[in-house]
Amino acid sequence: MALVLTDDQKMIRESADGFFKTEAPVNQHRALRDAKDATGFDRDTWGKMAEMGFAGVLVPEEHGGAGFGHVAAGLIMEAIGRNLSAAPMLSTAVLGTTALVAGGTPDQQAKYLPLIAEGKRLFALAADEAARHNPAHVTTTATPSGNGFRLNGTKSFVLDGHVADTLIVAARTSGDDRDKDGITLFLVDAKAAGVAAERRSMVDSRNAARITLADVQVDGADVLGDVGGGFAILETVLDAGRACLAAEMLGVSSESFTRTVDYLKQREQFGQKIGSFQALQHRAAHLFCEVELARSATLRALVALDEKDDRAPMFASLAKAKSGEVAKLATNEGVQMHGGIGMTDDFDIGFYMKRARAAQETFGDIAFHGDRLARLMGY
């Protein structure tokens, strides 16, 4: 398979690069951090993203979206990574849309997908509960009540959960705490009685809320997919998120490399540019090769999702693990080759390191995906 972009995909990449460089550059991220913005992103920018078609990139055309697919979504996420742009792209446009497309009823899709494409409704996936990512570990309960269910439990690390209009909650309707069977997904109004969100600001100044559900009543119509069969949908949603996160980390790595090489060409030591030192040239060359390997793995995963390849989960884990590894390397090298000033707040390279660390842990780190990849390959 030739892993190359089509002309349309190249146009999307150029459009995304230009948009985020102009409308949501690193300076905006710094300003949001310094202001301790209660939302965590600029809503006007999100509105412009919707106008550009980014919010509806995965929404089918019959529901008002662009329907461009996961490769296009990945190109947008890569541009977001390059500029550290804060937006609910992952939580809403990727995770929310994928959940509705994969498991939503025609009524649910007709109700929510057009709103996502228009940038008028925000979603958040409330799945994780443990200290580390483990989607099968679900202790939140859903007990029959009237014509629906009553939800009780606590969710952690809910991306953009403090501003979401609708939560996608994984709850247990049967089985033990770690069983894959018996997990059901629910669409929950974030303002419903019994729902409490506590904002948690992460090291990269992004948001991940702690969601508490206390006797939250939901109807049978709020079930996403089949009762007790939600894990398959959840894994589909997570794999889309993992591949798109890999693309974002690719953007972080690529921009870290570019900024570092530019600095090597400018900084003088001992009367010459430090970029002329062979040791630094070797490190830069090695980093370039690693970034390109991550690019290939990420594009392969995104293509597999678009083609509904049975091996898509394997490729998603490979991309997430490799891009996480390379993002760590790229940001470490960036800070080190900038020297002491790389650790100061005056330079943006430190922001890239912080974002890489948070993204690397989201939806499974290298160890998680190394183990998952081995299991998927039959080891």
N, C-alpha and C positions, 0 to 999 in steps of 0.2 A: 504493500500500500504506500503510495506517495503522499507523504505528510506535507502538503503544500496548501496554501490558501487560494481560494477562488478570487476572481476579480471583485465580486461583491463583498467578500470577506475582507479584502484589502481596503476597500472603501470604508467599511465599518471601522476597521482599525485606525485609519487616518482620521475619520470623523471623531472617534472616541479620544484619540491622542490630542487632537486640537481642542476638543471641548474641555477636557479636564485640565489641560495645561493653562487654559484661559479662565475657566469658570470655577475650578476647584483645585488650585495649586497647593503646594506645601504650605504656603503662607496662610491659606485659609485654615488648614489644620492647626497651625500654630496659634492663630487668633482664637479658634474655638477652644483650644486647651487653656490659653491664658485667661479667657473670659469665663471659664468653667460653665460653658453653655449648658443649659438644662436639657436641651434636646440631644446634643451631641453631634448634630449635623445641621446644615443650612437648608431649611425647607424650601426656600426659593430656588436653590440649586437643584433640589430633588424635583421640583416642578418643571424646571428646564430639561432635566434628564428625561422626564416623561414626554415632554414635547419632542425631544430628539428620538423617541422610540426606545430608549434604553430600558425603561421600567417594564415595557411590554415585550422585551426581546424574546422571551420564551412563551408568551401568551399567543395561542393560535389566532390566526387572522379572523376567524368567525366570531371571536370574542373581543375584537378591537385591537389586538396586538400585532406585532410585526412577524412573529413566528419564525425568527431567523435561526433558532437552534442554539445548541450549547457552545459550538465553536465561536459564534458571535458573542454570546454571553461571556465566554472566556476572554475574548479580545477586549471587551469593555472592562472586565475585572483586571486585566493586565494593565490597562491605562490607569485605573484607579490605584493600583499598587505603585505605579511609577510616580504618581502625584500625591500619594497618601490621602486621597480624597475620602472624606467621611460622608457616607450615604447608606441608606437602607437597601442597597442593591442586592446584597447577599441574602439578607433576612426575608425580604419581600419578593423581589423580582426573580430570585433563583429558588429559594426554599419554599416560599409561599406558593408560587406558581406551579412548581413541580409537584407539590402535594395535591393541589387541586386537579391538575391534569392527570396525575397518576391514580388518584382515588376518589375524586369528587363526582357527585352525581350531576346530571345535566343541569338541575336547578341550582346546585351549589356553584357550578362553573359559570352559569349565566349571571348569577348574582355577584360573584366576587372578581372574576377575571377581568371584566371591563374596568372595574375600579382600580385594579392593580395597574393596568396599562395606562390609565389616566393619572396615576400617581396620587389617587385620592383615598387609598386604604393601605395601611401598613400591617404586615404580618410578622409573627415571630414564632419560631419553633421551640416549644418547651418540651425537651426530651431528656436531657442529661440530669442526673440526680447525684451521682457519685463524684468523688474528688477528681477522678480521671474519666475520660470518655468511655462509656460502656452503654451503648444504646439498648441492650437487652436487659440491663439492670433497671427495672421499673417497679417502684413500690407505691407510687400514686395509685389510688384505687378508684374504680368506677363501679358503684353498686346500683342495681336497678332501683328506680324511684319514679313512680307514676308512669308516664309514657316515655321516660328517658332514663337518665343516670344522675347520680350525685357524686361529684369528684372531690377527693381529699388527698392532699399531698403537697410536696414542695419540689420545685424545679430550680436548678442552678444554671448559671452560664447561659441565660436566654438572651441571645443577641437582639438588641433593640427592643427588649421586652417592656421597658418602661414607657415607650411611646407607641407601642403596637395597638392597633384597633382590634385585631383578631389574633388569638393565640391558637396554635396547633398543638394540642396537648396529648402526649402519649400516656395512657393510663392502663391499669391492669384490670381486666374484667374476669380473668381466671388464671390459674397456674401459679407457680412459685415466682419469687422475686427476680430470678434470672432466666426464666423461660422465655423463649422467643414466641411461643404460642401463648395466646391469651392477652396480647397487647392490642389495644384499640386506640385509634386516633380520633380526637374530637376537635371541632371548631368551636372555640369559646370566645364570647364577647369579653374583651379585656376590661370592660366597665361593669360586668355582671356582679351581682352581690356575692361576696365571698372571695373575690379575686383581689389579691394585694401584690403590688410590684415594688420592689426595693432596688433602686438603681445602684449598680456597682461599677465604678470607673476602673478600667484596667490599666496596666502599665503603659499601654500605647494610647491612653486617653480615649479609648473607645468604650462602648457601653455593653454590659452584660448583666441583665437584671436577675434578681432572685424572685421567683414567683411562688406565692403561697395560695393554695386552693383550699378553702374551708367550706364544705357543704355547698359547692357550686352546682346548681341545677342546670342540666343540659337536656335538650330534647333528642329523641331518636333521629330527627332530621339533621342533627349536628354531627352525627357519626360520619367519619371520613373513611370510606371503604367498608369492609365487613367487620362486624363485631368479632373480636378475637383474632383477626387476621391483619392487624395493622403493621406488623413488623416488616413485612415485605415492602409496603409502601414507604415506611420510615427509612429503610435502607436505600430505596430508590432516591428519596429526597436527600439523604445524607451524601450519597455518591455524587449527585449533582453539585451539592455544596462543596464536597471535597475537591472535585475537579476544578471548580471555579475558584476555590481558595488557592489551589495550586497555581492557577493562572495569576491571581493577585500576587502571590509570593514570587512568581516569575518576574512580574513587574518591579517588585521591591528589589530583587537580585539584579535585574538588568540596570535599573537606575543607580543602584549602589555601585555597580561596576563602572558605569559611565562617569559618575561624579568622582570616583576614585582615580580613574585614568586622567581625567581633566586636572585633578589636583597634582598628580605626579608630573604633569607637563608644565605646571606653573611654579611649584615649590622649588626653591634653590637651597642647596646645602653644600658646603665645601666648594663654593664657586661654580656649581653646575646644577642643572635640573635633576631632581632625584629620580625622574623617570628614566634617566640614562643608566641607572645602577642595574646591573644584570640581575641581581637577586630579586629586585622588585618587578622587573620585567617578567621573570619566570613565574612569580606569584600571580601577576595579572593575566598571563597567558593561561595558566591552569584554571583560574577563575572563569575566564571566557569560555573555555571548553566545558566546564561544569554547568554554566548557565545554558549553553546550547543543548546539553543532554537533558536538562530539566525542561527546556522548551519542547523537545521532541516527545518526552514522556507525557507532558501536559496536553499537547495537541492530540496525541494518540487517544488519551482518555476522553477528551471532548468529542472527537470523531466517533468513538465507540458509543457514547451516549446518544449521539444523533442517529446513528445507524441501528440503535437498539441491539447492539452486539451482546451476546450472552456473557462475554468476557469483560464487559464494562466495569463491574465491581473490581475485578483484578487490576485493570488499567487505572481506575480511579485511586486505588490504594497505592499503586506504584507511583503515580504522579504526585500524590499528596506527600508520600515519604521522600521522594527525590527532591521535589521543590522545597520542602521544609529543610532538608539537609543543605541544599545549595543556598537558600536564603540565610541560614545561619552562617555559612562560610562567607558569603558575599558581604554581609553586614559586619562580621568580625574583621575581615580583611580591610573593609572600608574604614572602619574606625582606627585600626592599627596603622594603616598606611597614611592616614591623615595625621598620625602622631598624637601628641597630647591634646591638641585642639579638637580632635575628633570626639573627645569626651565632653566637650563644653556645649552649652545650649546655643551658642552663637552659630554653630554649624548644624545643618539639617541631618547629617548622616546618622546621628544618634536616634532620630525619630524612626529611621528605617530599621535600625536594630530592634527597637522596641516593638514595632509592628510585626517584624518577622517572628519574634518570640511568641507573641500572642496568637498569630495566625498558625504557627507551627503546632500549638497545643489544641487549637480548635478542631473538633470532630476527629480527634485521634492524632497522636504524635508519631514519630518515626517508629518507635517500638510497637505501638498498636498496629500500624499498617504493615510492618514487617511480619508480625504474627498473622494478621488477617490474610496477607498475600500468600504466606506459606500454606495456610489452611485451604485457601481457595485453589491452590495448585496441588492439593492432595497430600501434603506432607504432614 
